[in-house]
Amino acid sequence: MGETRAALNSAAASQLAYTTVMTILVRLFEKGYLARARQGRQFRYVATFDEASLPAAVGRRELRRLIERHGAATVAGFASDLTGADSKLTARLEELAHRDGDAT
């Protein structure tokens, strides 16, 4: 945690408090974006996604939240709207959805 705080504070105009950084790390851990392992009396946090795969992971999480909040039929309606506008985009989205669905 000390390394993380030092890195954040080196680029910040104002210094972040220890408790602020800890709150952020714990929240990211709870959301699955970080893993942690105990080292002595402290935890060492590491990213669970590489930078390239993070947008897809965040997108899937937000899509699940959208489905939970508004139902799958609403999301399906959005997807069907894409068919007329850009069928190549729709085909690509379906391909990615099937590929990502197989991986999860």
C-alpha contacts under 8 A as a table, 3 or more apart, distances in Angstrom:
res1	aa1	res2	aa2	distance
1	M	4	T	5.10
1	M	5	R	6.19
1	M	21	V	7.89
1	M	22	M	7.41
1	M	42	Q	7.76
1	M	43	F	7.04
1	M	44	R	6.40
1	M	45	Y	7.15
2	G	5	R	5.15
2	G	6	A	6.07
3	E	6	A	5.12
3	E	7	A	6.10
4	T	7	A	5.15
4	T	8	L	6.16
4	T	21	V	7.96
5	R	8	L	5.14
5	R	9	N	5.96
5	R	16	L	7.27
5	R	18	Y	7.12
5	R	21	V	6.35
6	A	9	N	5.11
6	A	10	S	6.00
7	A	10	S	5.24
7	A	11	A	6.93
8	L	11	A	5.70
8	L	12	A	6.32
8	L	16	L	7.63
9	N	12	A	4.93
9	N	13	A	7.75
9	N	14	S	7.26
9	N	15	Q	5.26
9	N	16	L	6.23
12	A	15	Q	6.35
12	A	16	L	7.99
16	L	20	T	6.38
16	L	21	V	6.79
17	A	20	T	5.19
17	A	21	V	6.51
18	Y	21	V	5.34
18	Y	22	M	6.16
19	T	22	M	4.99
19	T	23	T	6.03
20	T	23	T	5.19
20	T	24	I	6.36
21	V	24	I	5.17
21	V	25	L	6.16
22	M	25	L	5.08
22	M	26	V	6.04
23	T	26	V	5.25
23	T	27	R	6.15
24	I	27	R	5.18
24	I	28	L	6.15
25	L	28	L	5.15
25	L	29	F	6.09
25	L	34	L	7.56
25	L	45	Y	7.61
26	V	29	F	4.96
26	V	30	E	6.12
27	R	30	E	5.03
27	R	31	K	6.24
28	L	31	K	5.12
28	L	32	G	6.27
28	L	33	Y	5.22
28	L	34	L	5.70
29	F	32	G	5.12
29	F	33	Y	5.69
29	F	34	L	4.45
29	F	35	A	5.89
29	F	36	R	7.37
30	E	33	Y	7.67
30	E	34	L	7.85
31	K	34	L	7.76
32	G	35	A	7.07
32	G	48	T	7.13
33	Y	47	A	6.04
33	Y	48	T	5.39
33	Y	49	F	6.78
34	L	45	Y	6.21
34	L	46	V	5.45
34	L	47	A	4.50
34	L	48	T	5.08
34	L	49	F	7.97
35	A	45	Y	5.63
35	A	46	V	5.35
35	A	47	A	6.27
35	A	48	T	6.00
36	R	43	F	5.95
36	R	44	R	5.37
36	R	45	Y	4.36
36	R	46	V	6.23
37	A	43	F	5.37
37	A	44	R	5.36
37	A	45	Y	6.73
38	R	41	R	6.97
38	R	42	Q	5.74
38	R	43	F	4.34
38	R	44	R	6.25
39	Q	42	Q	5.32
39	Q	43	F	5.57
39	Q	44	R	6.51
40	G	43	F	7.77
47	A	50	D	7.00
49	F	52	A	7.95
49	F	53	S	6.09
49	F	54	L	5.65
49	F	57	A	8.00
50	D	53	S	5.61
50	D	54	L	6.27
51	E	54	L	5.36
51	E	55	P	7.90
52	A	55	P	7.07
53	S	56	A	5.59
53	S	57	A	6.42
54	L	57	A	5.07
54	L	58	V	6.11
55	P	58	V	5.14
55	P	59	G	5.98
56	A	59	G	4.94
56	A	60	R	6.12
57	A	60	R	5.22
57	A	61	R	6.24
58	V	61	R	5.08
58	V	62	E	6.15
59	G	62	E	5.14
59	G	63	L	6.03
60	R	63	L	5.00
60	R	64	R	6.17
61	R	64	R	5.19
61	R	65	R	6.33
62	E	65	R	4.98
62	E	66	L	6.12
63	L	66	L	4.96
63	L	67	I	6.18
64	R	67	I	5.11
64	R	68	E	6.12
65	R	68	E	5.04
65	R	69	R	6.05
66	L	69	R	5.11
66	L	70	H	5.85
66	L	71	G	7.25
66	L	75	V	7.52
67	I	70	H	5.30
67	I	71	G	4.48
67	I	72	A	5.03
67	I	74	T	7.60
67	I	75	V	6.53
68	E	71	G	5.70
68	E	72	A	7.72
70	H	74	T	6.25
70	H	75	V	7.76
71	G	74	T	5.68
71	G	75	V	6.91
72	A	75	V	5.16
72	A	76	A	6.01
73	A	76	A	4.94
73	A	77	G	6.12
74	T	77	G	5.05
74	T	78	F	6.55
75	V	78	F	5.10
75	V	79	A	6.37
76	A	79	A	5.00
76	A	80	S	6.15
77	G	80	S	5.10
77	G	81	D	6.27
78	F	81	D	5.15
78	F	82	L	6.85
79	A	82	L	5.37
79	A	83	T	7.21
79	A	90	T	7.51
80	S	83	T	5.39
80	S	84	G	7.77
81	D	84	G	6.28
81	D	85	A	7.03
82	L	85	A	5.19
82	L	86	D	5.98
82	L	87	S	6.96
82	L	89	L	7.38
82	L	90	T	5.88
83	T	86	D	5.77
83	T	87	S	4.88
83	T	89	L	7.87
83	T	90	T	5.61
84	G	87	S	6.27
86	D	89	L	5.31
86	D	90	T	6.42
87	S	90	T	4.92
87	S	91	A	6.11
88	K	91	A	5.11
88	K	92	R	6.18
89	L	92	R	5.09
89	L	93	L	6.11
90	T	93	L	5.07
90	T	94	E	6.14
91	A	94	E	5.16
91	A	95	E	6.15
92	R	95	E	5.02
92	R	96	L	6.18
93	L	96	L	5.10
93	L	97	A	5.99
94	E	97	A	4.97
94	E	98	H	6.12
95	E	98	H	5.30
95	E	99	R	6.14
96	L	99	R	5.04
96	L	100	D	5.91
97	A	100	D	5.20
97	A	101	G	5.79
98	H	101	G	4.95
98	H	102	D	6.22
99	R	102	D	5.30
99	R	103	A	6.57
100	D	103	A	5.08
100	D	104	T	6.40
101	G	104	T	5.43
